[in-house]
Amino acid sequence: MKITQFIFSTAAVLLLLSAKVNACSCAFDSPCQVFSGASAIFIGEMVGGTEKVDMGRETGSTSYEAGEVRFIVEETFKGNPGTEVTISVKSHKNSSCGPYGLIKGQRYIVYAYGESGHLSTGVCTLTRPLSMFSEKDDDFQFLKNLPKAGSGGRLTVSVSADRGMIYKPFRDVAVILKNGEKQSIRGITNAEGIFEISNLRAGKYEVEALWPKSYSSTNSKAEVDVHDRGCATINFVARPDTILTGRVFDSRFRPASVMLNLDPIDLQSDGKPMFIYGRSDDDGNFQIKGIPPGKYLLYFDLHTDDFRKNMKYFYPGTPKSEEATVIEIGSAPKLENYDFQIPKEFNSQIVEGQVLWPDGKPAAGVEVMLLCPRSTQAEGYILNFGSVTTETDEEGFFTLNAYTATIYNLEARSSKIPPSEKDPPAYHSPAHPLIVDEDLKGMKVVLSEAGLTGNGCSRRGVK
């Protein structure tokens, strides 16, 4: 096998520039993976195509062509294209990937895909003029040092543990490879979470990762094709099975919905931020899943207008981290009954009412929101900084949960057509600022304003 080196030609430079003009976004795997995926790889001279390509600029005597493109094959690395082969090439006219064409008379290294007799190549392949190759190119080095045919391929299995959106190598995980002949190969991941085997006979394999106790995954098995002289990679990710459950409530034991976080306090996170969180539902119940072993503080944020002054409120009910209960996660699959009371100044209240069209008819399926929460006190805190949303039922009724010590703007929005109009714009209600010191029931909200939204964060007219 040989690869002959050439000096850049003017035509090759023109092709390189044309590739930079289009806005097509392409991503490539490693050279051995690209080799595995290609049906044929060869060096050949492009002798003509069935479609002339206008590159949108002056190209002189250089002819860019696409369509059914013919090559005289000089050297083959993979597949059996013969001494002459015709390959389909799309010009991508009037698209972000075009125009694209190959230069007549230019020598190329071609990466072709598809079935024999129906091969194709194009802009998002490694096909390019041979003169653009360099000894420093990884794909050049791979083809130059291509193993002998029949030497088998390489399979890499990469295993990671999800530690709160931080993925760490998972060592000492057993990996099993099986093929159709029931041959079984076993291995163990190293300190980098890698199990790799070379000179593996080409074929289809089933790969399985055997997770240690208290870990599981939704992708523990995968099938992979190993190609002769190529390579393949499989990635597995496992999460701890540990679940932390409990309930969040106010001083009257009414449920509270908050975003909960677990803050690691030991060194198992390697100093990197971990994102382990959950939300209590409308009944106050919460589940936080996939918690790695370690020591944690459970908390939620109390928010201010200036996020830099936000305060953490820790389990079982304190703003001081030194008074918080440390939760230690080990091998136990489930930790229960972590009941968490919110600060006494916040009580959960109910806001109920009905949304009506201007003619007084009930507005079903309308979005109702408590917007722009802010404290009743200067530089005070609120429990949730986001909007609270629900939808009206068939009779236009709604129920929302709110908190004391907080000002909200109540607004209803609908893009539905009211019964008395044929083709109106969207409708919304005027914003109703509310301080919810007690349960509010029997409210009437009218979609009296044209347009999808109003001034939802207006602070005027607090009631």
C-alpha positions in Angstrom: 0.0 0.0 0.0 1.2 3.5 -0.8 0.2 7.1 -0.3 1.9 9.6 -2.6 2.3 13.2 -1.4 1.5 16.2 -3.5 2.0 19.9 -3.2 -1.1 22.1 -2.9 -2.5 23.1 -6.3 -4.4 26.3 -7.1 -7.5 24.3 -7.8 -7.3 22.6 -4.4 -7.0 26.0 -2.7 -10.1 27.2 -4.6 -12.0 24.1 -3.4 -10.9 24.8 0.2 -12.1 28.4 0.0 -15.5 27.3 -1.5 -15.9 24.9 1.5 -15.5 27.9 3.8 -18.2 29.9 2.0 -21.1 27.6 2.7 -22.6 27.5 6.2 -23.0 23.7 6.4 -22.1 22.4 9.8 -20.3 19.0 9.8 -18.9 16.9 12.6 -16.4 14.0 12.1 -15.6 11.0 14.2 -12.0 9.7 14.7 -10.2 8.3 11.6 -10.8 4.7 12.6 -14.5 5.3 13.2 -14.8 7.1 9.8 -13.0 4.1 8.3 -15.5 1.8 9.9 -18.5 3.7 8.6 -17.4 4.1 5.0 -18.3 1.6 2.4 -15.3 2.4 0.1 -12.2 4.5 0.5 -9.9 5.1 -2.5 -7.6 7.5 -4.3 -8.9 8.3 -7.8 -9.0 11.0 -10.5 -12.3 12.7 -11.0 -12.9 12.6 -14.8 -16.4 14.1 -15.1 -19.8 14.6 -13.6 -23.3 14.9 -15.1 -24.0 18.3 -13.4 -22.0 21.6 -13.9 -21.9 23.5 -10.6 -22.0 27.3 -10.6 -19.9 28.2 -7.5 -21.1 31.8 -7.5 -17.7 33.3 -8.3 -15.1 33.4 -11.0 -13.4 30.0 -11.3 -11.5 30.5 -14.6 -11.0 27.2 -16.5 -11.7 25.1 -13.3 -14.8 23.0 -13.8 -16.8 22.1 -10.6 -19.1 19.2 -11.2 -21.6 17.0 -9.3 -24.4 14.5 -10.1 -23.1 11.2 -11.2 -19.4 11.6 -10.9 -16.9 9.2 -12.5 -13.5 8.3 -11.0 -10.5 6.4 -12.3 -9.4 4.4 -9.2 -5.7 4.3 -8.5 -5.4 2.9 -4.9 -8.0 1.2 -2.7 -8.0 1.2 1.1 -11.5 -0.3 1.7 -14.2 -1.9 -0.4 -14.0 -3.0 -4.0 -14.7 0.0 -6.3 -12.8 -1.6 -9.2 -10.6 0.4 -11.6 -13.4 2.8 -12.4 -16.5 3.8 -10.4 -19.4 6.2 -10.6 -20.5 7.9 -7.4 -23.4 10.3 -6.6 -22.5 13.8 -5.4 -25.1 16.3 -4.4 -24.5 19.9 -5.4 -26.7 21.3 -2.6 -27.8 24.2 -4.8 -29.8 26.8 -2.9 -29.0 25.3 0.5 -26.7 26.2 3.4 -24.4 23.4 2.4 -24.0 24.5 -1.2 -23.0 25.0 -3.8 -20.7 21.9 -3.7 -18.8 20.2 -6.5 -15.6 18.3 -7.3 -13.0 19.6 -9.7 -12.7 17.8 -13.0 -9.2 16.4 -13.4 -8.3 16.7 -9.7 -7.1 13.6 -7.8 -9.1 12.9 -4.6 -9.1 10.6 -1.7 -12.8 9.5 -1.6 -14.8 8.3 1.3 -17.9 6.7 -0.2 -21.1 5.4 1.5 -24.0 3.2 0.5 -24.4 -0.1 -1.2 -22.1 -1.3 -4.0 -23.4 0.2 -7.3 -25.1 3.1 -5.4 -22.2 4.8 -3.7 -22.3 8.5 -2.8 -20.1 11.1 -1.2 -20.5 14.8 -0.5 -19.8 17.9 1.6 -20.0 16.3 5.0 -17.5 13.6 4.3 -13.7 13.5 4.4 -13.5 13.4 0.6 -11.1 16.0 -0.5 -8.2 16.6 -3.0 -5.2 14.4 -2.3 -3.0 17.5 -2.5 -4.8 18.8 0.7 -3.5 15.9 2.8 -0.6 16.5 5.2 1.6 14.0 7.0 0.3 15.6 10.2 -3.3 14.7 9.5 -4.7 12.0 11.7 -6.6 10.4 8.8 -3.5 10.5 6.7 -1.5 8.7 9.4 -4.3 6.2 9.9 -4.4 5.2 6.2 -0.6 5.2 5.9 -0.4 2.7 8.8 -3.5 0.7 8.1 -3.3 -2.7 9.6 -3.4 -5.8 7.4 -6.8 -7.0 6.2 -8.2 -9.6 8.6 -6.5 -8.3 11.6 -9.8 -7.4 13.3 -11.0 -4.1 14.8 -10.9 -2.3 18.1 -13.8 -1.8 20.5 -13.7 0.8 23.3 -16.3 0.7 26.0 -16.5 4.0 28.1 -18.4 3.9 31.4 -19.3 6.9 33.4 -21.2 7.6 36.7 -23.6 10.5 36.7 -22.8 12.5 39.8 -25.3 15.3 39.6 -24.6 16.3 35.9 -20.9 15.7 36.5 -19.8 12.6 34.7 -16.9 10.7 36.3 -15.1 7.6 35.0 -16.5 4.5 36.5 -13.8 2.0 37.3 -14.1 -1.8 38.0 -17.3 -2.2 36.1 -17.7 -5.6 34.5 -18.3 -5.6 30.7 -19.5 -8.6 28.6 -19.2 -8.9 24.9 -21.3 -11.6 23.0 -21.6 -12.4 19.3 -24.0 -14.5 17.3 -21.8 -17.6 17.9 -22.4 -17.2 21.6 -18.8 -16.4 22.2 -18.4 -14.4 25.4 -15.6 -12.0 26.3 -15.4 -10.4 29.7 -13.4 -7.4 30.9 -13.2 -4.7 33.6 -13.0 -0.9 33.2 -9.8 0.7 34.3 -9.3 3.9 36.4 -10.4 6.0 33.4 -13.6 4.0 33.1 -12.4 2.3 29.9 -12.4 -1.2 28.7 -10.7 -1.7 25.3 -10.1 -4.8 23.2 -8.1 -4.9 19.9 -7.9 -7.4 17.1 -11.5 -8.2 17.7 -13.0 -10.3 14.9 -15.2 -8.2 12.7 -18.9 -8.7 13.3 -22.0 -7.7 15.3 -21.6 -7.8 19.1 -23.9 -7.2 22.1 -22.2 -5.3 24.8 -23.5 -5.2 28.4 -22.3 -3.3 31.5 -22.9 -5.0 34.8 -23.5 -2.3 37.4 -22.4 -2.7 41.0 -25.0 -2.7 43.8 -27.0 0.6 44.1 -26.3 1.7 40.5 -28.5 1.3 37.4 -29.0 2.6 33.9 -31.5 2.8 31.1 -28.8 1.9 28.6 -27.0 -1.1 30.1 -26.9 -3.0 26.7 -26.1 -2.0 23.2 -25.3 -3.6 19.8 -22.3 -2.6 17.9 -20.8 -3.5 14.5 -17.0 -4.0 14.6 -15.4 -3.5 11.2 -12.1 -5.1 10.2 -9.2 -2.6 10.7 -11.7 0.0 12.1 -12.9 0.9 15.5 -16.1 1.5 17.5 -17.0 3.2 20.7 -19.9 2.6 23.1 -20.7 4.9 26.0 -22.6 3.8 29.1 -23.8 6.1 31.9 -25.1 4.8 35.3 -26.8 6.7 38.1 -27.1 5.8 41.8 -30.4 4.2 42.7 -30.6 6.2 46.0 -33.8 8.1 46.5 -34.4 10.8 49.2 -38.1 11.4 49.9 -40.0 13.7 52.2 -42.6 16.4 52.4 -42.5 20.2 52.5 -45.2 22.1 54.4 -46.0 25.3 56.2 -46.7 26.0 59.9 -50.3 24.7 59.4 -49.1 21.6 57.7 -50.4 22.7 54.3 -48.3 21.5 51.4 -45.7 23.8 49.9 -44.1 23.5 46.4 -40.4 24.5 46.3 -37.2 23.6 44.4 -35.0 21.6 46.6 -31.2 21.1 46.3 -28.6 18.9 47.8 -25.3 20.6 48.5 -22.3 18.2 48.9 -20.1 19.0 51.9 -17.4 16.3 51.5 -14.6 15.9 48.9 -16.3 13.2 46.8 -17.4 15.8 44.2 -13.7 16.6 43.5 -14.4 20.3 44.0 -16.7 20.5 41.0 -20.3 21.8 41.3 -22.9 19.1 41.5 -26.5 19.6 40.4 -28.8 17.3 42.5 -32.2 18.7 42.9 -36.0 18.0 42.9 -39.3 19.8 43.4 -42.0 19.2 45.9 -45.3 18.7 44.2 -48.7 20.3 44.9 -49.1 17.9 47.8 -45.7 18.9 49.2 -44.2 15.5 48.5 -40.7 15.2 46.9 -38.3 12.6 45.5 -34.7 13.4 44.8 -33.2 10.5 42.7 -29.7 9.5 41.6 -27.7 10.7 44.6 -24.1 9.6 44.7 -22.6 8.5 48.1 -21.5 11.3 50.3 -22.6 13.9 52.8 -25.1 16.6 51.9 -27.1 19.5 53.2 -30.7 19.8 51.9 -32.0 23.3 51.2 -34.1 25.6 49.1 -33.5 29.2 48.2 -35.2 32.3 49.5 -35.1 34.8 46.7 -34.8 38.6 46.6 -34.8 41.2 43.8 -31.0 41.0 43.9 -30.1 37.4 43.3 -26.7 38.0 44.9 -28.6 38.4 48.3 -30.5 35.1 48.0 -30.5 33.0 51.2 -30.3 29.3 51.6 -32.8 27.7 54.0 -31.6 24.4 55.3 -33.2 21.2 56.5 -34.8 20.8 59.0 -35.6 24.5 59.2 -32.7 27.0 59.6 -30.9 29.7 57.6 -27.6 28.7 59.2 -25.6 25.9 57.6 -23.9 25.0 60.9 -27.4 24.2 62.4 -28.4 22.1 59.4 -28.8 18.3 59.6 -26.1 16.5 57.6 -27.7 13.8 55.3 -25.3 10.9 54.7 -25.9 8.9 51.5 -24.5 5.3 51.5 -25.7 2.1 50.0 -29.3 2.3 51.3 -31.6 2.4 48.3 -34.1 4.8 49.9 -34.1 7.5 52.6 -37.5 8.5 53.8 -39.5 11.0 55.9 -37.3 14.0 55.4 -40.1 16.4 56.4 -39.2 20.1 55.9 -41.1 23.1 57.2 -40.8 26.4 55.4 -40.2 29.7 57.3 -43.2 30.6 59.5 -43.8 33.9 57.6 -44.8 32.0 54.5 -48.1 30.2 54.7 -49.6 28.4 51.8 -52.9 30.0 50.6 -55.4 29.1 47.9 -56.6 31.5 45.1 -59.8 30.3 43.4 -62.0 31.9 40.9 -63.6 31.9 37.4 -62.4 33.4 34.1 -65.1 34.9 31.9 -65.3 36.2 28.3 -66.5 39.8 28.0 -70.1 38.5 27.4 -70.1 36.7 30.7 -69.7 33.2 29.4 -67.1 30.9 31.0 -63.7 30.8 29.4 -62.5 27.1 29.3 -58.9 26.1 28.7 -57.5 29.6 29.6 -54.1 30.0 31.2 -54.2 31.7 34.6 -51.0 32.9 36.2 -49.7 34.5 39.4 -46.8 36.6 38.0 -43.9 38.6 39.2 -43.8 37.5 42.9 -42.1 40.1 45.2 -41.9 40.5 48.9 -44.2 42.8 50.9 -41.2 44.0 52.8 -38.3 46.2 51.4 -35.4 43.8 50.6 -37.6 41.0 51.9 -37.6 37.4 50.6 -40.0 35.3 48.6 -40.3 31.5 48.5 -40.6 31.0 44.7 -39.4 33.5 42.1 -41.2 32.0 39.1 -44.8 32.3 38.0 -47.5 29.9 39.2 -49.7 28.6 36.3 -52.8 26.6 35.8 -55.6 26.2 33.2 -59.3 26.7 33.7 -61.7 23.8 33.5 -64.8 23.5 31.2 -66.7 26.0 33.4 -63.8 28.5 33.5 -62.9 27.7 37.2 -59.3 27.7 38.4 -57.3 27.0 41.6 -53.8 28.3 42.4 -51.4 28.1 45.3 -49.8 31.2 46.7 -47.9 32.3 49.8 -48.3 35.0 52.4 -45.7 37.9 52.6 -45.8 38.0 48.8 -47.3 40.3 46.2 -48.5 38.6 42.9 -50.1 39.8 39.7 -53.0 37.7 38.7 -53.6 37.5 34.9 -55.5 35.3 32.5 -54.4 34.8 28.9 -56.1 33.1 26.0 -55.6 32.9 22.2 -58.9 31.0 21.9 -61.8 32.4 20.0 -64.6 33.5 22.3 -68.1 32.3 21.4 -69.4 35.7 20.5 -66.6 36.6 18.0 -65.6 35.1 14.7 -62.0 36.1 14.2 -60.8 38.2 17.1 -57.2 38.7 18.4 -56.0 37.0 21.5 -57.5 38.2 24.8 -56.1 38.7 28.3 -57.3 40.1 31.6 -56.0 43.3 33.2 -53.3 42.4 35.8 -54.7 42.2 39.3 -52.0 42.8 42.0 -52.7 40.6 45.0 -51.4 40.2 48.5 -52.6 36.8 49.6 -52.9 37.0 53.4 -55.7 34.5 53.4 -57.5 32.1 51.0 -59.1 34.0 48.2 -62.2 32.4 46.7 -64.9 33.5 44.3 -62.7 35.8 42.2 -64.0 36.9 38.8 -61.4 37.5 36.1 -62.6 38.9 32.7 -60.7 38.6 29.4 -61.5 42.2 28.5 -58.3 43.3 26.8 -57.2 42.5 23.2 -53.8 41.0 22.8 -52.0 37.9 24.2 -50.4 39.6 27.3 -50.8 42.7 29.3 -48.6 44.5 31.7 -48.1 41.4 33.9 -45.5 43.0 36.2 -47.3 46.2 36.9 -46.9 47.2 40.6 -49.9 49.5 40.7 -53.1 49.0 42.5 -52.1 46.3 45.0 -55.2 44.9 46.7 
